[in-house]
Amino acid sequence: MDNNSVDLKLFEELESEVRSYCRSFPVVFDKAKGYKLWDENGKEYIDFFSGAGALNYGHNDEKMKSALIEYISGDGITHSLDMASIAKRNFIRKFKDTILEPRDYDYKMMFPGPTGTNTVESALKLARKVTGRTDIISFTNGFHGMTIGSLSVTGNAVKRKGAGIPLQNTVTMPYDSFVDNGTDSLDYLERFLEDNGSGVETPAAMIFETVQGEGGINAASYEWMKKIEEICKKWDILLIIDDVQAGVGRTGTFFSFEPAGIKPDIVCMSKSLSGYGLPLAITLIRPDLDIWTPGEHNGTFRGFNHAFITATAALDYWKDETFEKKIQEKARTVQEFLINLTDKYPEIEGEVCGRGLMIGIETKKETLAEKIAAEAFKRGLIMETSGPNDEVFKLFPPINIDMEGLEKGFEIIEASVRHLVKEPVHN
Ligand code: PMP
């Protein structure tokens, strides 16, 4: 094979048509370190994708890797369902000491299956069990996963259709700024709850993302979140925050909802929790709601010990506030870059959206965001699009990236935009 040829034939022949990211990034990846990846021809890529939020600390972090190698070499237990293990004990203790206690959060930890959709399913199930109610309120453009329960609270029409059955016992309400004609969407929501003629029953729970990762990088305001919490309290509805994508530092704090000053009843986390890209999920539960009976919700791959090892090492980043401050500083740099970009290239009709390092540009020009992402890939940068019509290009660098990495990424993005809007297209 020559140096630049890409051979995807085997994947095309044998891997299902459902594959998707390999179509946006059509090369065969080989190695990765920090904010860089290399394909099998040795071409380097800057990673502004971070495994869709599963690699917030970049690839193959040295400290996590050493801890894992040491654990594996010592024949530490790998698989143990939900049996007690030293690796799990160390994680639980350190999560409580480093994350929960300093933030004054009191939660019990449930380990569902290892994915985002597993934690969401467990949260919905528990909310229904606790309240004895059936319905869940979710929000426009929310995304919560691909299994039936999670799909039923997901907005995207194509993804919902994939269920192949009616998705029931959920009601969709407008997310912050969904209705932009000045209507206060939460007054509207409350009217539905208080009026017996609304056709909406008091739900078991409301579920939302503080910043919608797949639904267009829409950030809910802190006031909106606070008001939701108030409404939930008033009507005795449980508040579930899906922090699968926005959590673990992505928006500038460990939990994305911290600056809003709210205390959700249930929190869903996965993606970057293990720190190393290993599958791990956690459902945090207000202690008095933990009415599960033993084994009532189970799964073979809960509490993967290798993931506990790297997750415990990852918590070192959160020993004090230094890391959060650095993320917030970088977030400001990215925001400035994006604002300048929209000013400098009015042709893209762009608007900056998001919060922290979960940020992007929404462009009014159809298909432009996808074209920018594709051009950036050709030039050696990986980023994805978001939104119901892929109208946002989304900057998701590792949260521990350095300035040099950010600047390299900025150069490629600007060159891609310039190429698409200023330079004549030769076909
Ligand atoms: N919730 C949110 C907010 C997500 O972004 C995702 C994945 N993109 C999920 C749930 C589902 O996670 P998983 O793909 O691991 O099932």
Residues whose N, C-alpha, C, O or C-beta is under 5 A from the ligand:
A	BS01	PMP	T115 G116 T117 F143 H144 G145 E209 G213 D242 V244 Q245
